[in-house]
Amino acid sequence: MEQLTEVTEKEIEVRTADGVSDGYVYSPKSKEALPGVVLLTDIGGLRAAYRDSGKRLASNGYVVLMPNVFYRTGRPPVLAYPIKMGDEATMKRIGELRAGLPPAAMERDGVACVEFLGKQPGVKNGPIGVVGYCFAGPMALRIAAAMRGKVAAVASFHGAGLYTEDPTSPHKELPRIKSTRLYFGHAVEDRSMPKEAIEKFEQALATWAGKYESETYEGAHHSWTTLDSPVYNKPQAERAFEKLVELFGATLK
């Protein structure tokens, strides 16, 4: 499909079971209804880097909803940039953001976002796509589990904790996911998803009955896709974006 360069950004509010999430909807100018996509940010929340990502994805022929997944904790900016990993105040804040979004809340918010997106002008009637980065990779997976039949594709890039020994580990949602194509792009030397966890996660995927792809990006460290990341890797970020567009093109159009 020809790229649609004229994209509008609109501030929105999504009413959830727990409150109101602020956020944005990105809509390209088009005479036809377009597929919908939910874009979930990393732990840093809504900011310029992800607003650019939302616009770019929309320009490829999608109406993109980007909610503030941390609305229970605060409005953006939710975290000071650049992030100072190891800094006591920074780590405390990250802990607060994580604690405010347990698995059950991820599902409730996901249901609200999918329903909200489906009601937006210019959104094609039919299944949507979801993409999550870092902390939100597991959230994307949980949304697919909660909204069976309404999510055609899920992508996760440098997803954190997709496989853990915790009873609520995201990989345990796989049996609930039906008719959804999954894609996972992992980072190297990622403390939030180490090699051993990737291997166990891929074993779980292999026993799942659905269609998936899981790969590790050579030389790409956690948050490599994000423009404002100190480890931003442009060649691998571009490849990740191409995989995302390919996934959504094959499943939503």
Salt bridges, closest charged atoms under 4 A:
GLU9 OE1 - ARG51 NH2 2.66
ASP18 OD2 - ARG72 NH2 2.56
ASP18 OD2 - ARG108 NH2 2.79
ASP42 OD1 - ARG47 NH1 2.78
GLU96 OE1 - ARG93 NH1 3.11
GLU107 OE2 - ARG176 NH1 2.72
ASP109 OD2 - ARG72 NH1 2.75
GLU165 OE2 - LYS200 NZ 3.54
GLU173 OE2 - ARG142 NH1 3.31
GLU173 OE1 - ARG176 NH1 2.54
GLU189 OE1 - HIS221 NE2 3.39
ASP190 OD2 - HIS222 ND1 2.87
GLU213 OE2 - LYS243 NZ 3.15
GLU215 OE1 - ARG239 NH2 3.30
ASP228 OD2 - ARG47 NE 2.56
GLU238 OE1 - ARG56 NH2 2.83
GLU246 OE2 - LYS243 NZ 3.90
